[in-house]
Amino acid sequence: MGTIVCASCNAMIDTFDDEKVSVLFAQCPSCTGEGETKGEE
Ligand SMILES: [Zn+2]
């Protein structure tokens, strides 16, 4: 199972089906605040 985690507060945002365990970092709505903020590093 894959997990999507907020890179700012480490909250689990969502999960997705995957053959292996993996973690993707994103930003939860609480951390993005003002809608779409593209600040991927
Ligand atoms: Zn967050």
mmCIF file of the protein (N, C-alpha, C, O) and its ligand, coordinates in Angstrom:
data_MODEL
# 
_entry.id   MODEL 
# 
loop_
_entity.id 
_entity.type 
_entity.pdbx_number_of_molecules 
1 polymer     1 
2 non-polymer 1 
# 
_entity_poly.entity_id                      1 
_entity_poly.type                           'polypeptide(L)' 
_entity_poly.nstd_linkage                   no 
_entity_poly.nstd_monomer                   no 
_entity_poly.pdbx_seq_one_letter_code       MGTIVCASCNAMIDTFDDEKVSVLFAQCPSCTGEGETKGEE 
_entity_poly.pdbx_seq_one_letter_code_can   MGTIVCASCNAMIDTFDDEKVSVLFAQCPSCTGEGETKGEE 
_entity_poly.pdbx_strand_id                 A 
# 
loop_
_entity_poly_seq.entity_id 
_entity_poly_seq.num 
_entity_poly_seq.mon_id 
_entity_poly_seq.hetero 
1 1  MET n 
1 2  GLY n 
1 3  THR n 
1 4  ILE n 
1 5  VAL n 
1 6  CYS n 
1 7  ALA n 
1 8  SER n 
1 9  CYS n 
1 10 ASN n 
1 11 ALA n 
1 12 MET n 
1 13 ILE n 
1 14 ASP n 
1 15 THR n 
1 16 PHE n 
1 17 ASP n 
1 18 ASP n 
1 19 GLU n 
1 20 LYS n 
1 21 VAL n 
1 22 SER n 
1 23 VAL n 
1 24 LEU n 
1 25 PHE n 
1 26 ALA n 
1 27 GLN n 
1 28 CYS n 
1 29 PRO n 
1 30 SER n 
1 31 CYS n 
1 32 THR n 
1 33 GLY n 
1 34 GLU n 
1 35 GLY n 
1 36 GLU n 
1 37 THR n 
1 38 LYS n 
1 39 GLY n 
1 40 GLU n 
1 41 GLU n 
# 
loop_
_struct_asym.id 
_struct_asym.entity_id 
A 1 
B 2 
# 
loop_
_chem_comp.id 
_chem_comp.type 
_chem_comp.mon_nstd_flag 
ALA 'L-peptide linking' y 
ASN 'L-peptide linking' y 
ASP 'L-peptide linking' y 
CYS 'L-peptide linking' y 
GLN 'L-peptide linking' y 
GLU 'L-peptide linking' y 
GLY 'peptide linking'   y 
ILE 'L-peptide linking' y 
LEU 'L-peptide linking' y 
LYS 'L-peptide linking' y 
MET 'L-peptide linking' y 
PHE 'L-peptide linking' y 
PRO 'L-peptide linking' y 
SER 'L-peptide linking' y 
THR 'L-peptide linking' y 
VAL 'L-peptide linking' y 
ZN  non-polymer         . 
# 
_pdbx_entity_nonpoly.entity_id   2 
_pdbx_entity_nonpoly.name        ? 
_pdbx_entity_nonpoly.comp_id     ZN 
# 
_pdbx_nonpoly_scheme.asym_id         B 
_pdbx_nonpoly_scheme.entity_id       2 
_pdbx_nonpoly_scheme.mon_id          ZN 
_pdbx_nonpoly_scheme.ndb_seq_num     1 
_pdbx_nonpoly_scheme.pdb_seq_num     101 
_pdbx_nonpoly_scheme.auth_seq_num    101 
_pdbx_nonpoly_scheme.pdb_mon_id      ZN 
_pdbx_nonpoly_scheme.auth_mon_id     ZN 
_pdbx_nonpoly_scheme.pdb_strand_id   A 
_pdbx_nonpoly_scheme.pdb_ins_code    . 
# 
loop_
_atom_site.group_PDB 
_atom_site.id 
_atom_site.type_symbol 
_atom_site.label_atom_id 
_atom_site.label_alt_id 
_atom_site.label_comp_id 
_atom_site.label_asym_id 
_atom_site.label_entity_id 
_atom_site.label_seq_id 
_atom_site.pdbx_PDB_ins_code 
_atom_site.Cartn_x 
_atom_site.Cartn_y 
_atom_site.Cartn_z 
_atom_site.occupancy 
_atom_site.B_iso_or_equiv 
_atom_site.pdbx_formal_charge 
_atom_site.auth_seq_id 
_atom_site.auth_comp_id 
_atom_site.auth_asym_id 
_atom_site.auth_atom_id 
_atom_site.pdbx_PDB_model_num 
ATOM   1   N  N  . MET A 1 1  ? 0.837  -1.205 0.000  1.00 0.00 ? 1   MET A N  1 
ATOM   2   C  CA . MET A 1 1  ? 0.000  0.000  0.000  1.00 0.00 ? 1   MET A CA 1 
ATOM   3   C  C  . MET A 1 1  ? 0.864  1.244  0.000  1.00 0.00 ? 1   MET A C  1 
ATOM   4   O  O  . MET A 1 1  ? 1.902  1.283  0.662  1.00 0.00 ? 1   MET A O  1 
ATOM   5   N  N  . GLY A 1 2  ? 0.458  2.229  -0.714 1.00 0.00 ? 2   GLY A N  1 
ATOM   6   C  CA . GLY A 1 2  ? 1.172  3.488  -0.733 1.00 0.00 ? 2   GLY A CA 1 
ATOM   7   C  C  . GLY A 1 2  ? 0.465  4.516  0.127  1.00 0.00 ? 2   GLY A C  1 
ATOM   8   O  O  . GLY A 1 2  ? -0.753 4.488  0.298  1.00 0.00 ? 2   GLY A O  1 
ATOM   9   N  N  . THR A 1 3  ? 1.245  5.399  0.649  1.00 0.00 ? 3   THR A N  1 
ATOM   10  C  CA . THR A 1 3  ? 0.674  6.420  1.513  1.00 0.00 ? 3   THR A CA 1 
ATOM   11  C  C  . THR A 1 3  ? 1.114  7.795  1.035  1.00 0.00 ? 3   THR A C  1 
ATOM   12  O  O  . THR A 1 3  ? 2.275  7.998  0.682  1.00 0.00 ? 3   THR A O  1 
ATOM   13  N  N  . ILE A 1 4  ? 0.192  8.724  1.026  1.00 0.00 ? 4   ILE A N  1 
ATOM   14  C  CA . ILE A 1 4  ? 0.521  10.108 0.708  1.00 0.00 ? 4   ILE A CA 1 
ATOM   15  C  C  . ILE A 1 4  ? 0.521  10.895 2.013  1.00 0.00 ? 4   ILE A C  1 
ATOM   16  O  O  . ILE A 1 4  ? -0.478 10.949 2.729  1.00 0.00 ? 4   ILE A O  1 
ATOM   17  N  N  . VAL A 1 5  ? 1.670  11.503 2.301  1.00 0.00 ? 5   VAL A N  1 
ATOM   18  C  CA . VAL A 1 5  ? 1.845  12.188 3.575  1.00 0.00 ? 5   VAL A CA 1 
ATOM   19  C  C  . VAL A 1 5  ? 2.151  13.657 3.323  1.00 0.00 ? 5   VAL A C  1 
ATOM   20  O  O  . VAL A 1 5  ? 2.842  14.010 2.367  1.00 0.00 ? 5   VAL A O  1 
ATOM   21  N  N  . CYS A 1 6  ? 1.626  14.498 4.190  1.00 0.00 ? 6   CYS A N  1 
ATOM   22  C  CA . CYS A 1 6  ? 1.915  15.918 4.067  1.00 0.00 ? 6   CYS A CA 1 
ATOM   23  C  C  . CYS A 1 6  ? 3.370  16.176 4.449  1.00 0.00 ? 6   CYS A C  1 
ATOM   24  O  O  . CYS A 1 6  ? 3.835  15.737 5.501  1.00 0.00 ? 6   CYS A O  1 
ATOM   25  N  N  . ALA A 1 7  ? 4.072  16.886 3.590  1.00 0.00 ? 7   ALA A N  1 
ATOM   26  C  CA . ALA A 1 7  ? 5.483  17.149 3.828  1.00 0.00 ? 7   ALA A CA 1 
ATOM   27  C  C  . ALA A 1 7  ? 5.681  18.202 4.917  1.00 0.00 ? 7   ALA A C  1 
ATOM   28  O  O  . ALA A 1 7  ? 6.781  18.358 5.445  1.00 0.00 ? 7   ALA A O  1 
ATOM   29  N  N  . SER A 1 8  ? 4.637  18.903 5.240  1.00 0.00 ? 8   SER A N  1 
ATOM   30  C  CA . SER A 1 8  ? 4.753  19.973 6.226  1.00 0.00 ? 8   SER A CA 1 
ATOM   31  C  C  . SER A 1 8  ? 4.390  19.515 7.633  1.00 0.00 ? 8   SER A C  1 
ATOM   32  O  O  . SER A 1 8  ? 5.108  19.813 8.588  1.00 0.00 ? 8   SER A O  1 
ATOM   33  N  N  . CYS A 1 9  ? 3.295  18.803 7.765  1.00 0.00 ? 9   CYS A N  1 
ATOM   34  C  CA . CYS A 1 9  ? 2.838  18.415 9.099  1.00 0.00 ? 9   CYS A CA 1 
ATOM   35  C  C  . CYS A 1 9  ? 2.795  16.897 9.285  1.00 0.00 ? 9   CYS A C  1 
ATOM   36  O  O  . CYS A 1 9  ? 2.391  16.405 10.339 1.00 0.00 ? 9   CYS A O  1 
ATOM   37  N  N  . ASN A 1 10 ? 3.216  16.164 8.254  1.00 0.00 ? 10  ASN A N  1 
ATOM   38  C  CA . ASN A 1 10 ? 3.277  14.710 8.338  1.00 0.00 ? 10  ASN A CA 1 
ATOM   39  C  C  . ASN A 1 10 ? 1.928  14.033 8.550  1.00 0.00 ? 10  ASN A C  1 
ATOM   40  O  O  . ASN A 1 10 ? 1.864  12.883 8.983  1.00 0.00 ? 10  ASN A O  1 
ATOM   41  N  N  . ALA A 1 11 ? 0.873  14.738 8.250  1.00 0.00 ? 11  ALA A N  1 
ATOM   42  C  CA . ALA A 1 11 ? -0.440 14.119 8.355  1.00 0.00 ? 11  ALA A CA 1 
ATOM   43  C  C  . ALA A 1 11 ? -0.674 13.207 7.160  1.00 0.00 ? 11  ALA A C  1 
ATOM   44  O  O  . ALA A 1 11 ? -0.264 13.514 6.040  1.00 0.00 ? 11  ALA A O  1 
ATOM   45  N  N  . MET A 1 12 ? -1.334 12.093 7.407  1.00 0.00 ? 12  MET A N  1 
ATOM   46  C  CA . MET A 1 12 ? -1.655 11.215 6.298  1.00 0.00 ? 12  MET A CA 1 
ATOM   47  C  C  . MET A 1 12 ? -2.794 11.817 5.491  1.00 0.00 ? 12  MET A C  1 
ATOM   48  O  O  . MET A 1 12 ? -3.883 12.055 6.013  1.00 0.00 ? 12  MET A O  1 
ATOM   49  N  N  . ILE A 1 13 ? -2.531 12.059 4.222  1.00 0.00 ? 13  ILE A N  1 
ATOM   50  C  CA . ILE A 1 13 ? -3.527 12.689 3.377  1.00 0.00 ? 13  ILE A CA 1 
ATOM   51  C  C  . ILE A 1 13 ? -4.400 11.646 2.706  1.00 0.00 ? 13  ILE A C  1 
ATOM   52  O  O  . ILE A 1 13 ? -5.626 11.751 2.697  1.00 0.00 ? 13  ILE A O  1 
ATOM   53  N  N  . ASP A 1 14 ? -3.737 10.621 2.135  1.00 0.00 ? 14  ASP A N  1 
ATOM   54  C  CA . ASP A 1 14 ? -4.491 9.632  1.387  1.00 0.00 ? 14  ASP A CA 1 
ATOM   55  C  C  . ASP A 1 14 ? -3.652 8.371  1.248  1.00 0.00 ? 14  ASP A C  1 
ATOM   56  O  O  . ASP A 1 14 ? -2.458 8.359  1.546  1.00 0.00 ? 14  ASP A O  1 
ATOM   57  N  N  . THR A 1 15 ? -4.295 7.327  0.794  1.00 0.00 ? 15  THR A N  1 
ATOM   58  C  CA . THR A 1 15 ? -3.585 6.093  0.514  1.00 0.00 ? 15  THR A CA 1 
ATOM   59  C  C  . THR A 1 15 ? -3.930 5.632  -0.891 1.00 0.00 ? 15  THR A C  1 
ATOM   60  O  O  . THR A 1 15 ? -4.971 5.991  -1.442 1.00 0.00 ? 15  THR A O  1 
ATOM   61  N  N  . PHE A 1 16 ? -3.045 4.837  -1.458 1.00 0.00 ? 16  PHE A N  1 
ATOM   62  C  CA . PHE A 1 16 ? -3.334 4.309  -2.783 1.00 0.00 ? 16  PHE A CA 1 
ATOM   63  C  C  . PHE A 1 16 ? -2.780 2.901  -2.888 1.00 0.00 ? 16  PHE A C  1 
ATOM   64  O  O  . PHE A 1 16 ? -1.874 2.514  -2.149 1.00 0.00 ? 16  PHE A O  1 
ATOM   65  N  N  . ASP A 1 17 ? -3.328 2.160  -3.800 1.00 0.00 ? 17  ASP A N  1 
ATOM   66  C  CA . ASP A 1 17 ? -2.893 0.778  -3.969 1.00 0.00 ? 17  ASP A CA 1 
ATOM   67  C  C  . ASP A 1 17 ? -1.585 0.707  -4.726 1.00 0.00 ? 17  ASP A C  1 
ATOM   68  O  O  . ASP A 1 17 ? -1.432 1.300  -5.794 1.00 0.00 ? 17  ASP A O  1 
ATOM   69  N  N  . ASP A 1 18 ? -0.654 -0.020 -4.162 1.00 0.00 ? 18  ASP A N  1 
ATOM   70  C  CA . ASP A 1 18 ? 0.624  -0.211 -4.827 1.00 0.00 ? 18  ASP A CA 1 
ATOM   71  C  C  . ASP A 1 18 ? 1.151  -1.582 -4.417 1.00 0.00 ? 18  ASP A C  1 
ATOM   72  O  O  . ASP A 1 18 ? 0.809  -2.099 -3.353 1.00 0.00 ? 18  ASP A O  1 
ATOM   73  N  N  . GLU A 1 19 ? 1.974  -2.154 -5.260 1.00 0.00 ? 19  GLU A N  1 
ATOM   74  C  CA . GLU A 1 19 ? 2.481  -3.488 -4.961 1.00 0.00 ? 19  GLU A CA 1 
ATOM   75  C  C  . GLU A 1 19 ? 3.425  -3.469 -3.777 1.00 0.00 ? 19  GLU A C  1 
ATOM   76  O  O  . GLU A 1 19 ? 3.508  -4.436 -3.019 1.00 0.00 ? 19  GLU A O  1 
ATOM   77  N  N  . LYS A 1 20 ? 4.123  -2.386 -3.625 1.00 0.00 ? 20  LYS A N  1 
ATOM   78  C  CA . LYS A 1 20 ? 5.049  -2.280 -2.508 1.00 0.00 ? 20  LYS A CA 1 
ATOM   79  C  C  . LYS A 1 20 ? 4.721  -1.069 -1.658 1.00 0.00 ? 20  LYS A C  1 
ATOM   80  O  O  . LYS A 1 20 ? 4.003  -0.165 -2.087 1.00 0.00 ? 20  LYS A O  1 
ATOM   81  N  N  . VAL A 1 21 ? 5.246  -1.064 -0.471 1.00 0.00 ? 21  VAL A N  1 
ATOM   82  C  CA . VAL A 1 21 ? 5.004  0.061  0.422  1.00 0.00 ? 21  VAL A CA 1 
ATOM   83  C  C  . VAL A 1 21 ? 5.816  1.255  -0.049 1.00 0.00 ? 21  VAL A C  1 
ATOM   84  O  O  . VAL A 1 21 ? 7.028  1.161  -0.238 1.00 0.00 ? 21  VAL A O  1 
ATOM   85  N  N  . SER A 1 22 ? 5.148  2.357  -0.232 1.00 0.00 ? 22  SER A N  1 
ATOM   86  C  CA . SER A 1 22 ? 5.841  3.556  -0.662 1.00 0.00 ? 22  SER A CA 1 
ATOM   87  C  C  . SER A 1 22 ? 5.174  4.778  -0.049 1.00 0.00 ? 22  SER A C  1 
ATOM   88  O  O  . SER A 1 22 ? 4.006  4.739  0.337  1.00 0.00 ? 22  SER A O  1 
ATOM   89  N  N  . VAL A 1 23 ? 5.923  5.845  0.031  1.00 0.00 ? 23  VAL A N  1 
ATOM   90  C  CA . VAL A 1 23 ? 5.398  7.079  0.612  1.00 0.00 ? 23  VAL A CA 1 
ATOM   91  C  C  . VAL A 1 23 ? 5.619  8.221  -0.362 1.00 0.00 ? 23  VAL A C  1 
ATOM   92  O  O  . VAL A 1 23 ? 6.730  8.431  -0.849 1.00 0.00 ? 23  VAL A O  1 
ATOM   93  N  N  . LEU A 1 24 ? 4.572  8.942  -0.637 1.00 0.00 ? 24  LEU A N  1 
ATOM   94  C  CA . LEU A 1 24 ? 4.683  10.140 -1.447 1.00 0.00 ? 24  LEU A CA 1 
ATOM   95  C  C  . LEU A 1 24 ? 4.409  11.354 -0.568 1.00 0.00 ? 24  LEU A C  1 
ATOM   96  O  O  . LEU A 1 24 ? 3.526  11.328 0.289  1.00 0.00 ? 24  LEU A O  1 
ATOM   97  N  N  . PHE A 1 25 ? 5.170  12.405 -0.789 1.00 0.00 ? 25  PHE A N  1 
ATOM   98  C  CA . PHE A 1 25 ? 4.953  13.596 -0.001 1.00 0.00 ? 25  PHE A CA 1 
ATOM   99  C  C  . PHE A 1 25 ? 4.182  14.634 -0.810 1.00 0.00 ? 25  PHE A C  1 
ATOM   100 O  O  . PHE A 1 25 ? 4.450  14.866 -1.988 1.00 0.00 ? 25  PHE A O  1 
ATOM   101 N  N  . ALA A 1 26 ? 3.236  15.234 -0.148 1.00 0.00 ? 26  ALA A N  1 
ATOM   102 C  CA . ALA A 1 26 ? 2.421  16.269 -0.774 1.00 0.00 ? 26  ALA A CA 1 
ATOM   103 C  C  . ALA A 1 26 ? 2.093  17.291 0.301  1.00 0.00 ? 26  ALA A C  1 
ATOM   104 O  O  . ALA A 1 26 ? 2.713  17.311 1.364  1.00 0.00 ? 26  ALA A O  1 
ATOM   105 N  N  . GLN A 1 27 ? 1.132  18.124 0.020  1.00 0.00 ? 27  GLN A N  1 
ATOM   106 C  CA . GLN A 1 27 ? 0.714  19.084 1.022  1.00 0.00 ? 27  GLN A CA 1 
ATOM   107 C  C  . GLN A 1 27 ? -0.768 18.933 1.266  1.00 0.00 ? 27  GLN A C  1 
ATOM   108 O  O  . GLN A 1 27 ? -1.553 18.891 0.318  1.00 0.00 ? 27  GLN A O  1 
ATOM   109 N  N  . CYS A 1 28 ? -1.159 18.849 2.515  1.00 0.00 ? 28  CYS A N  1 
ATOM   110 C  CA . CYS A 1 28 ? -2.564 18.723 2.842  1.00 0.00 ? 28  CYS A CA 1 
ATOM   111 C  C  . CYS A 1 28 ? -3.234 20.095 2.698  1.00 0.00 ? 28  CYS A C  1 
ATOM   112 O  O  . CYS A 1 28 ? -2.562 21.126 2.718  1.00 0.00 ? 28  CYS A O  1 
ATOM   113 N  N  . PRO A 1 29 ? -4.545 20.095 2.556  1.00 0.00 ? 29  PRO A N  1 
ATOM   114 C  CA . PRO A 1 29 ? -5.279 21.362 2.382  1.00 0.00 ? 29  PRO A CA 1 
ATOM   115 C  C  . PRO A 1 29 ? -5.010 22.356 3.503  1.00 0.00 ? 29  PRO A C  1 
ATOM   116 O  O  . PRO A 1 29 ? -5.015 23.564 3.271  1.00 0.00 ? 29  PRO A O  1 
ATOM   117 N  N  . SER A 1 30 ? -4.779 21.868 4.702  1.00 0.00 ? 30  SER A N  1 
ATOM   118 C  CA . SER A 1 30 ? -4.529 22.759 5.829  1.00 0.00 ? 30  SER A CA 1 
ATOM   119 C  C  . SER A 1 30 ? -3.227 23.516 5.663  1.00 0.00 ? 30  SER A C  1 
ATOM   120 O  O  . SER A 1 30 ? -3.116 24.672 6.072  1.00 0.00 ? 30  SER A O  1 
ATOM   121 N  N  . CYS A 1 31 ? -2.242 22.867 5.063  1.00 0.00 ? 31  CYS A N  1 
ATOM   122 C  CA . CYS A 1 31 ? -0.929 23.485 4.914  1.00 0.00 ? 31  CYS A CA 1 
ATOM   123 C  C  . CYS A 1 31 ? -0.836 24.341 3.652  1.00 0.00 ? 31  CYS A C  1 
ATOM   124 O  O  . CYS A 1 31 ? -0.105 25.331 3.618  1.00 0.00 ? 31  CYS A O  1 
ATOM   125 N  N  . THR A 1 32 ? -1.571 23.958 2.629  1.00 0.00 ? 32  THR A N  1 
ATOM   126 C  CA . THR A 1 32 ? -1.560 24.779 1.432  1.00 0.00 ? 32  THR A CA 1 
ATOM   127 C  C  . THR A 1 32 ? -2.320 26.079 1.672  1.00 0.00 ? 32  THR A C  1 
ATOM   128 O  O  . THR A 1 32 ? -1.969 27.132 1.140  1.00 0.00 ? 32  THR A O  1 
ATOM   129 N  N  . GLY A 1 33 ? -3.368 25.979 2.484  1.00 0.00 ? 33  GLY A N  1 
ATOM   130 C  CA . GLY A 1 33 ? -4.101 27.161 2.914  1.00 0.00 ? 33  GLY A CA 1 
ATOM   131 C  C  . GLY A 1 33 ? -4.790 27.874 1.780  1.00 0.00 ? 33  GLY A C  1 
ATOM   132 O  O  . GLY A 1 33 ? -6.002 27.756 1.604  1.00 0.00 ? 33  GLY A O  1 
ATOM   133 N  N  . GLU A 1 34 ? -4.022 28.609 1.016  1.00 0.00 ? 34  GLU A N  1 
ATOM   134 C  CA . GLU A 1 34 ? -4.618 29.464 -0.010 1.00 0.00 ? 34  GLU A CA 1 
ATOM   135 C  C  . GLU A 1 34 ? -4.750 28.762 -1.352 1.00 0.00 ? 34  GLU A C  1 
ATOM   136 O  O  . GLU A 1 34 ? -4.387 29.331 -2.381 1.00 0.00 ? 34  GLU A O  1 
ATOM   137 N  N  . GLY A 1 35 ? -5.256 27.559 -1.360 1.00 0.00 ? 35  GLY A N  1 
ATOM   138 C  CA . GLY A 1 35 ? -5.499 26.856 -2.604 1.00 0.00 ? 35  GLY A CA 1 
ATOM   139 C  C  . GLY A 1 35 ? -4.244 26.280 -3.215 1.00 0.00 ? 35  GLY A C  1 
ATOM   140 O  O  . GLY A 1 35 ? -3.466 25.622 -2.524 1.00 0.00 ? 35  GLY A O  1 
ATOM   141 N  N  . GLU A 1 36 ? -4.031 26.511 -4.488 1.00 0.00 ? 36  GLU A N  1 
ATOM   142 C  CA . GLU A 1 36 ? -2.917 25.871 -5.183 1.00 0.00 ? 36  GLU A CA 1 
ATOM   143 C  C  . GLU A 1 36 ? -1.618 26.616 -4.984 1.00 0.00 ? 36  GLU A C  1 
ATOM   144 O  O  . GLU A 1 36 ? -1.445 27.759 -5.405 1.00 0.00 ? 36  GLU A O  1 
ATOM   145 N  N  . THR A 1 37 ? -0.717 25.921 -4.327 1.00 0.00 ? 37  THR A N  1 
ATOM   146 C  CA . THR A 1 37 ? 0.618  26.499 -4.148 1.00 0.00 ? 37  THR A CA 1 
ATOM   147 C  C  . THR A 1 37 ? 1.638  25.480 -4.617 1.00 0.00 ? 37  THR A C  1 
ATOM   148 O  O  . THR A 1 37 ? 1.825  24.435 -3.993 1.00 0.00 ? 37  THR A O  1 
ATOM   149 N  N  . LYS A 1 38 ? 2.282  25.790 -5.703 1.00 0.00 ? 38  LYS A N  1 
ATOM   150 C  CA . LYS A 1 38 ? 3.271  24.841 -6.205 1.00 0.00 ? 38  LYS A CA 1 
ATOM   151 C  C  . LYS A 1 38 ? 4.652  25.192 -5.714 1.00 0.00 ? 38  LYS A C  1 
ATOM   152 O  O  . LYS A 1 38 ? 5.307  26.086 -6.251 1.00 0.00 ? 38  LYS A O  1 
ATOM   153 N  N  . GLY A 1 39 ? 5.091  24.488 -4.693 1.00 0.00 ? 39  GLY A N  1 
ATOM   154 C  CA . GLY A 1 39 ? 6.420  24.734 -4.152 1.00 0.00 ? 39  GLY A CA 1 
ATOM   155 C  C  . GLY A 1 39 ? 7.160  23.437 -3.946 1.00 0.00 ? 39  GLY A C  1 
ATOM   156 O  O  . GLY A 1 39 ? 7.750  23.201 -2.892 1.00 0.00 ? 39  GLY A O  1 
ATOM   157 N  N  . GLU A 1 40 ? 7.124  22.607 -4.955 1.00 0.00 ? 40  GLU A N  1 
ATOM   158 C  CA . GLU A 1 40 ? 7.797  21.316 -4.800 1.00 0.00 ? 40  GLU A CA 1 
ATOM   159 C  C  . GLU A 1 40 ? 9.308  21.478 -4.920 1.00 0.00 ? 40  GLU A C  1 
ATOM   160 O  O  . GLU A 1 40 ? 9.825  22.149 -5.812 1.00 0.00 ? 40  GLU A O  1 
ATOM   161 N  N  . GLU A 1 41 ? 9.970  20.847 -4.001 1.00 0.00 ? 41  GLU A N  1 
ATOM   162 C  CA . GLU A 1 41 ? 11.434 20.937 -4.037 1.00 0.00 ? 41  GLU A CA 1 
ATOM   163 C  C  . GLU A 1 41 ? 12.014 19.609 -4.433 1.00 0.00 ? 41  GLU A C  1 
ATOM   164 O  O  . GLU A 1 41 ? 13.234 19.470 -4.522 1.00 0.00 ? 41  GLU A O  1 
HETATM 165 ZN ZN . ZN  B 2 .  ? -0.151 19.481 6.368  1.00 0.00 2 101 ZN  A ZN 1 
# 
